[in-house]
Amino acid sequence: MKNISLLGAIAGDVIGSEYEFRATKRYNFKLLSKYMSYTDDSIMTVAVADWLIRGRKANNDFSTELLINTMRKWGNRYPTPMGAYGGMFSNWLFSNDPQPYNSFGNGSAMRVSACGIAFNSLEETLAMAERSAIVTHNHPEGIKGAQATAATIFLARNGKSKDEIRDYISTTFGYNLNRTCDEIRPDYSFEGSCQETVPQSIIAFLDSKDYEDAIRLTVSLGGDADTMGAITGAIAIAFYKEMPDEIYNFVTNLLPNDMKRVIENFSEMIA
């Protein structure tokens, strides 16, 4: 089995990267191109996974202090990703005294996928998603976006149907998941908040028939394509459990060796 657990989010980020600031409403956009790369979404996805690996080795000590140190380590190692870090997050990343800044931006949701993969109960998944968010995104909507994303991943990987996932997320988090991508697309544009990207990203998964279809749907909404690709991609890989070889090979060839080592180590940890 290929190490695809984290690559669902990372491949979605890479494919969306070209369209973050050059939005498309076309479903049949060019899927892979030389202009694509991993962005801050992938770097922080890897950072959260690395936190969980390090915490597991330290007798399940998943402290926020360890998370902060791990995120800052990766951010300082990769200070200028494609598309850059968000302004407030960049200040946090390079601050001498990093403190949460009450954000409800979608950064909390784009990096949370490892929390949806690593734990055996929904309760622990929700608790760890909240912990992964609050070091920066301690606004209730920022926490909710991370928890909803992680919960959807957890339910998807544990064999729940799309109807069961829709019902749980709608009831628990209050997101309206009764629209379709075709209904969203005409009036949707770039939006950086959890409340206006997480539901749309989940809907793209719910509307999809496989991994590639999910990524094409979420990017074609014309929003924050790399982050929505990361969110939708993480859910889709948990549900469908495979991606096309051409996507897998393209993305893994782009990644630095240190990121690939974390992906490998994380896959071994959850095996």
Phi, psi and chi 1 to 4 in degrees:
 res  aa     phi    psi   chi1   chi2   chi3   chi4
   1 MET       -  129.8  173.4   66.3   73.2      -
   2 LYS   -68.1  154.3  -65.7  174.8  179.5  176.6
   3 ASN   -82.1   78.5  -60.5  -48.4      -      -
   4 ILE  -104.4    0.2   59.3  173.8      -      -
   5 SER   -57.0  -50.0   58.0      -      -      -
   6 LEU   -84.9  -21.5  -69.7  178.2      -      -
   7 LEU   -70.0  -16.4  -79.8  175.5      -      -
   8 GLY   -59.5  -48.3      -      -      -      -
   9 ALA   -69.1  -44.1      -      -      -      -
  10 ILE   -66.9  -41.9  -67.8  170.4      -      -
  11 ALA   -65.2  -38.1      -      -      -      -
  12 GLY   -62.5  -39.5      -      -      -      -
  13 ASP   -62.8  -48.3  170.0   46.5      -      -
  14 VAL   -60.2  -47.7  168.5      -      -      -
  15 ILE   -65.6  -37.1  -66.9  169.6      -      -
  16 GLY   -74.8  -16.0      -      -      -      -
  17 SER   -59.8  -36.9   64.8      -      -      -
  18 GLU   -69.5  -22.0 -176.8  175.5  -14.1      -
  19 TYR  -109.6    8.0  -55.7  101.0      -      -
  20 GLU   -63.3  -46.0  179.2 -178.2   13.1      -
  21 PHE  -110.7    9.2  -58.3  114.9      -      -
  22 ARG  -139.0   69.1 -168.1  170.2   65.3   84.2
  23 ALA   -60.8  146.6      -      -      -      -
  24 THR  -126.9  146.6 -177.9      -      -      -
  25 LYS  -107.7    6.7  -61.8  -78.2 -173.3  173.9
  26 ARG   -86.5  131.7  -66.3  175.4   56.9 -113.7
  27 TYR   -71.2  -38.9  174.4   86.9      -      -
  28 ASN   -91.9   43.3  -69.5  -48.9      -      -
  29 PHE   -67.6  163.7   60.6   85.3      -      -
  30 LYS   -66.7  119.8 -172.6  172.0 -176.3  179.5
  31 LEU   -71.3  -40.3 -173.9   65.9      -      -
  32 LEU  -132.6  133.3  -55.4  172.5      -      -
  33 SER  -150.8  164.8   86.5      -      -      -
  34 LYS   -69.5  -11.6   64.0 -178.5  179.6  180.0
  35 TYR   -88.5   -0.6  -59.2  107.5      -      -
  36 MET   -93.5  151.3  -65.0  172.9  179.1      -
  37 SER  -158.6  168.8 -178.0      -      -      -
  38 TYR   -70.5  151.1   60.2   87.5      -      -
  39 THR  -122.9 -166.0   77.1      -      -      -
  40 ASP   -59.0  -27.9   58.9  -42.6      -      -
  41 ASP   -60.4  -46.6  -58.3   51.9      -      -
  42 SER   -67.7  -41.4  -67.4      -      -      -
  43 ILE   -60.7  -44.0  -64.1  166.1      -      -
  44 MET   -77.4  -27.3  -71.9  -59.3  121.1      -
  45 THR   -61.2  -45.2  -65.9      -      -      -
  46 VAL   -64.0  -39.4  167.9      -      -      -
  47 ALA   -62.0  -44.1      -      -      -      -
  48 VAL   -65.2  -40.5  171.3      -      -      -
  49 ALA   -62.1  -42.1      -      -      -      -
  50 ASP   -62.6  -39.3 -166.2   20.7      -      -
  51 TRP   -57.6  -45.7  166.2   55.0      -      -
  52 LEU   -66.9  -37.7  -63.2 -178.7      -      -
  53 ILE   -62.5  -48.5  -66.1  167.0      -      -
  54 ARG   -66.2  -38.7  -63.9  171.3   69.7 -169.9
  55 GLY   -66.1  -39.3      -      -      -      -
  56 ARG   -63.5  -40.1 -175.9   66.3   56.4   83.6
  57 LYS   -67.5  -24.7  -70.6  179.2  178.8  177.1
  58 ALA   -97.8   43.8      -      -      -      -
  59 ASN    57.5   45.7  -62.5  -45.8      -      -
  60 ASN    59.1   39.5  -65.7  -31.5      -      -
  61 ASP   -94.7   83.6  178.2   19.7      -      -
  62 PHE   -93.8   64.9  -56.7  111.0      -      -
  63 SER   -77.8  154.2   68.0      -      -      -
  64 THR   -67.0  -30.4   54.1      -      -      -
  65 GLU   -61.9  -43.6  179.8 -179.1    5.4      -
  66 LEU   -64.6  -39.9  179.0   61.5      -      -
  67 LEU   -62.4  -47.5  174.1   59.9      -      -
  68 ILE   -57.7  -46.9  -69.1  167.5      -      -
  69 ASN   -63.0  -38.9  -70.6  -20.2      -      -
  70 THR   -71.3  -43.3  -53.7      -      -      -
  71 MET   -62.4  -42.0  -71.0  171.4   63.6      -
  72 ARG   -68.9  -34.1  -76.8  160.2   58.3   81.8
  73 LYS   -60.3  -47.9  175.7 -169.8   77.8  173.2
  74 TRP   -70.7  -37.5  -76.5   94.8      -      -
  75 GLY   -65.0  -38.6      -      -      -      -
  76 ASN   -74.6  -26.8  -79.7  -87.7      -      -
  77 ARG   -72.5  -32.6 -175.7  177.6  -63.6  175.5
  78 TYR  -126.8   76.3  -66.2   96.0      -      -
  79 PRO   -79.2  -16.2   28.7  -34.5      -      -
  80 THR  -132.4   65.1   56.2      -      -      -
  81 PRO   -70.9  164.3   29.4  -36.7      -      -
  82 MET   -54.3  129.8 -179.6  176.3 -179.6      -
  83 GLY    83.2  -13.2      -      -      -      -
  84 ALA    69.3  169.4      -      -      -      -
  85 TYR   -84.1  156.2  -64.6  105.1      -      -
  86 GLY   -62.7  154.6      -      -      -      -
  87 GLY   -58.8  -50.8      -      -      -      -
  88 MET   -68.2  -38.1  -70.9 -170.2  -66.1      -
  89 PHE   -66.9  -38.7 -176.8   77.4      -      -
  90 SER   -61.8  -42.0 -177.2      -      -      -
  91 ASN   -61.2  -42.4  -69.2  -23.4      -      -
  92 TRP   -62.7  -43.6  178.7   90.4      -      -
  93 LEU   -62.4  -36.8 -160.0   58.9      -      -
  94 PHE  -109.2   13.4  -56.3  111.4      -      -
  95 SER   -79.2  153.5  169.4      -      -      -
  96 ASN   -78.7  -16.2  -68.1  -35.7      -      -
  97 ASP  -141.1   75.4 -177.5   28.7      -      -
  98 PRO   -68.6  123.9   25.6  -34.1      -      -
  99 GLN  -128.4  150.2  -63.0  -65.5  -36.3      -
 100 PRO   -61.4  148.8   20.3  -30.8      -      -
 101 TYR  -127.2   29.0   45.2   88.1      -      -
 102 ASN    57.6   38.8 -158.8   39.2      -      -
 103 SER   -86.5  143.5  175.7      -      -      -
 104 PHE  -114.1   22.1   51.0   77.3      -      -
 105 GLY   -69.5  162.7      -      -      -      -
 106 ASN   -79.5    6.5   55.2   23.0      -      -
 107 GLY   -61.3  -30.1      -      -      -      -
 108 SER   -68.7  -32.3   61.2      -      -      -
 109 ALA   -82.7  -33.6      -      -      -      -
 110 MET   -71.9  -22.0   61.0   80.2  159.8      -
 111 ARG  -102.8   -0.5   70.1 -173.4 -174.6 -135.9
 112 VAL   -88.6   -4.2   77.8      -      -      -
 113 SER   -56.4  -36.3   56.7      -      -      -
 114 ALA   -60.4  -32.1      -      -      -      -
 115 CYS   -68.7  -29.0  -64.5      -      -      -
 116 GLY   -77.5  -15.2      -      -      -      -
 117 ILE  -100.2  -33.1  -60.1  166.3      -      -
 118 ALA   -86.7  -14.9      -      -      -      -
 119 PHE  -117.5  156.0  -60.8   99.9      -      -
 120 ASN   -96.9   -3.8  -66.1  -36.4      -      -
 121 SER  -131.4  151.1   73.7      -      -      -
 122 LEU   -66.2  -36.5 -175.9   54.4      -      -
 123 GLU   -61.6  -45.2  -67.5   73.6   19.0      -
 124 GLU   -68.6  -36.9 -167.5  169.7   15.1      -
 125 THR   -59.1  -46.6  -62.7      -      -      -
 126 LEU   -64.6  -41.1  -67.9  170.6      -      -
 127 ALA   -64.5  -42.1      -      -      -      -
 128 MET   -73.7  -32.2  -65.3  -56.4  -66.3      -
 129 ALA   -63.9  -42.7      -      -      -      -
 130 GLU   -61.6  -43.6  177.9  176.7    6.7      -
 131 ARG   -63.0  -37.3 -169.0  173.7  -58.4 -179.7
 132 SER   -67.8  -25.0   76.9      -      -      -
 133 ALA   -86.3  -41.4      -      -      -      -
 134 ILE   -69.3  -14.4   59.2  173.1      -      -
 135 VAL   -66.5  -21.1  -66.4      -      -      -
 136 THR  -130.6  -53.8   52.7      -      -      -
 137 HIS   -97.3   73.8  -66.7   58.3      -      -
 138 ASN   -92.6    6.5   57.0  -28.5      -      -
 139 HIS   -69.3  143.9 -172.1  -77.1      -      -
 140 PRO   -52.8  -36.8  -28.7   35.4      -      -
 141 GLU   -72.1  -32.5  -69.2  -70.3  -14.4      -
 142 GLY   -66.8  -41.3      -      -      -      -
 143 ILE   -66.2  -44.7  -64.4  168.3      -      -
 144 LYS   -60.3  -41.6 -176.0  168.0   83.8  170.1
 145 GLY   -62.1  -41.9      -      -      -      -
 146 ALA   -66.6  -43.9      -      -      -      -
 147 GLN   -66.2  -41.9  -72.1 -174.7  -46.4      -
 148 ALA   -63.6  -40.9      -      -      -      -
 149 THR   -64.5  -48.8  -59.0      -      -      -
 150 ALA   -63.9  -39.9      -      -      -      -
 151 ALA   -64.5  -40.7      -      -      -      -
 152 THR   -62.9  -42.1  -52.1      -      -      -
 153 ILE   -61.2  -46.2  -65.4  166.0      -      -
 154 PHE   -59.1  -48.0  177.1   88.9      -      -
 155 LEU   -65.5  -40.1  -64.1  171.1      -      -
 156 ALA   -63.3  -43.2      -      -      -      -
 157 ARG   -75.5  -16.2   74.1  178.8  177.2   86.4
 158 ASN  -101.9   20.1  -78.1  -71.7      -      -
 159 GLY    83.8   12.5      -      -      -      -
 160 LYS   -72.1  147.7  -62.1  -60.3 -177.0 -177.6
 161 SER   -75.5  165.2   69.8      -      -      -
 162 LYS   -62.7  -36.8  -70.6 -176.8  177.5 -179.3
 163 ASP   -65.0  -40.7  -75.3  -18.5      -      -
 164 GLU   -64.8  -41.0  -71.3  173.1  -44.8      -
 165 ILE   -64.5  -47.4  -67.8  169.5      -      -
 166 ARG   -56.3  -46.8 -170.5 -167.0  -47.1  -89.3
 167 ASP   -64.7  -43.9  -71.1  -14.3      -      -
 168 TYR   -65.7  -47.5  175.3   82.6      -      -
 169 ILE   -67.2  -41.1  -62.1  -59.7      -      -
 170 SER   -62.7  -45.2  -62.1      -      -      -
 171 THR   -70.0  -42.5  -59.5      -      -      -
 172 THR   -77.6  -39.1  -55.3      -      -      -
 173 PHE  -112.6   -7.7  -61.3  102.1      -      -
 174 GLY    75.6   14.7      -      -      -      -
 175 TYR   -78.7  140.5  -71.1  150.3      -      -
 176 ASN   -84.4  106.1  176.7   11.4      -      -
 177 LEU  -109.9   19.8  -57.8 -178.8      -      -
 178 ASN   -94.1    3.9  -67.9  -40.4      -      -
 179 ARG   -91.6  171.5  -63.1  176.0  -65.1  165.0
 180 THR  -116.6  165.3   66.6      -      -      -
 181 CYS   -60.3  -37.8  -72.6      -      -      -
 182 ASP   -63.8  -31.0  -74.2  -15.2      -      -
 183 GLU   -78.3  -32.8  -69.6  169.2  -21.7      -
 184 ILE   -76.5  -42.6  -66.2  167.0      -      -
 185 ARG   -53.7  -45.7 -171.7  177.2  -66.7  107.7
 186 PRO   -58.9  -36.5  -25.4   35.3      -      -
 187 ASP  -109.2    6.6  -60.8  -41.6      -      -
 188 TYR   -92.4  144.7 -168.9   68.1      -      -
 189 SER  -145.3 -176.6   59.5      -      -      -
 190 PHE   -56.8  130.6 -172.6   97.7      -      -
 191 GLU  -149.3  131.6  169.6   61.7   59.1      -
 192 GLY  -105.3    3.0      -      -      -      -
 193 SER   -87.9  154.3   70.4      -      -      -
 194 CYS   -60.3  -44.0  -84.3      -      -      -
 195 GLN   -67.7  -18.7   51.9  -91.4   44.9      -
 196 GLU  -114.5   12.3  -67.2  -62.5  -26.5      -
 197 THR  -129.8  -36.5   53.9      -      -      -
 198 VAL   -64.5  -49.5  173.0      -      -      -
 199 PRO   -59.0  -41.9  -20.2   31.3      -      -
 200 GLN   -63.8  -38.9  -69.4   79.7   -1.3      -
 201 SER   -67.3  -38.9  -60.3      -      -      -
 202 ILE   -66.1  -41.2  -64.6  172.9      -      -
 203 ILE   -60.9  -39.5  -72.2  168.2      -      -
 204 ALA   -58.8  -40.6      -      -      -      -
 205 PHE   -64.4  -47.3  154.8   69.3      -      -
 206 LEU   -61.1  -32.2  -67.1  170.7      -      -
 207 ASP   -79.4  -12.9  -86.1    7.1      -      -
 208 SER   -86.5  165.1   69.3      -      -      -
 209 LYS  -114.3  -15.0   63.6  180.0 -174.7  -67.9
 210 ASP  -164.0 -178.5   55.7   31.2      -      -
 211 TYR   -61.1  -51.1 -179.7   83.2      -      -
 212 GLU   -60.9  -41.5 -180.0  179.8  -27.5      -
 213 ASP   -59.9  -41.0 -172.3   40.6      -      -
 214 ALA   -61.9  -43.6      -      -      -      -
 215 ILE   -67.8  -41.7  -62.3  -58.1      -      -
 216 ARG   -62.2  -40.9  -73.2 -169.5  176.1  -80.9
 217 LEU   -64.6  -47.0  -74.8  170.1      -      -
 218 THR   -69.1  -39.2 -159.2      -      -      -
 219 VAL   -66.5  -37.7  170.2      -      -      -
 220 SER   -73.8   -3.2   72.3      -      -      -
 221 LEU   -71.6  -20.2  -67.2  177.4      -      -
 222 GLY    83.0   25.8      -      -      -      -
 223 GLY  -106.3 -142.4      -      -      -      -
 224 ASP   -77.1   80.8 -171.1   -1.7      -      -
 225 ALA   -63.4  -38.9      -      -      -      -
 226 ASP   -71.0  -42.6   60.3  -31.6      -      -
 227 THR   -68.4  -43.0  -67.0      -      -      -
 228 MET   -65.8  -34.4  -65.6  176.7   70.4      -
 229 GLY   -62.7  -39.6      -      -      -      -
 230 ALA   -65.8  -43.1      -      -      -      -
 231 ILE   -67.8  -53.3  -64.1  168.5      -      -
 232 THR   -62.0  -41.9  -58.3      -      -      -
 233 GLY   -63.3  -38.1      -      -      -      -
 234 ALA   -64.4  -40.7      -      -      -      -
 235 ILE   -69.9  -44.5  -59.6  165.1      -      -
 236 ALA   -63.4  -39.9      -      -      -      -
 237 ILE   -70.2  -31.9 -152.1   67.5      -      -
 238 ALA   -66.0  -34.1      -      -      -      -
 239 PHE   -84.9  -50.0 -171.7   83.9      -      -
 240 TYR   -86.0  -25.9  -62.3  115.1      -      -
 241 LYS    64.6   21.6  -63.5  179.9  170.8   53.3
 242 GLU  -162.0  156.2   60.7 -177.6    9.3      -
 243 MET  -137.0  157.7   67.5  171.4   59.5      -
 244 PRO   -58.7  143.3  -24.8   35.0      -      -
 245 ASP   -57.9  -36.3  -73.8  -16.0      -      -
 246 GLU   -64.4  -34.7   64.5  171.9  -21.1      -
 247 ILE   -71.3  -47.4  -63.6  177.5      -      -
 248 TYR   -55.2  -50.2  176.7   88.2      -      -
 249 ASN   -66.5  -41.7  -66.8  -28.5      -      -
 250 PHE   -60.7  -47.1  179.1   84.7      -      -
 251 VAL   -71.9  -44.9  172.4      -      -      -
 252 THR   -64.4  -31.4   53.6      -      -      -
 253 ASN   -70.1  -21.5  -74.0  -24.3      -      -
 254 LEU   -82.9  -24.3  -77.6  176.8      -      -
 255 LEU   -80.7  141.3  -64.6  178.1      -      -
 256 PRO   -66.6  158.3  -16.1   28.2      -      -
 257 ASN   -62.4  -34.7  -73.5  -26.8      -      -
 258 ASP   -68.0  -34.2   54.7   -4.9      -      -
 259 MET   -68.4  -41.7  -68.4 -170.4 -169.5      -
 260 LYS   -64.1  -33.0  -72.8 -168.1  -83.3 -165.5
 261 ARG   -65.5  -40.6  -80.4 -166.4  -63.6  -88.6
 262 VAL   -64.1  -42.8  170.6      -      -      -
 263 ILE   -58.8  -44.4  -66.4  168.1      -      -
 264 GLU   -64.4  -46.3  173.9   74.7   27.6      -
 265 ASN   -65.5  -37.7  -68.5  -20.2      -      -
 266 PHE   -65.9  -43.0 -175.9   77.1      -      -
 267 SER   -61.3  -38.6  -65.7      -      -      -
 268 GLU   -67.0  -37.9  -68.5  175.1   -2.6      -
 269 MET   -64.7  -38.1 -176.7 -174.6   82.0      -
 270 ILE   -92.2   -4.7   62.9  173.3      -      -
 271 ALA   -64.2      -      -      -      -      -
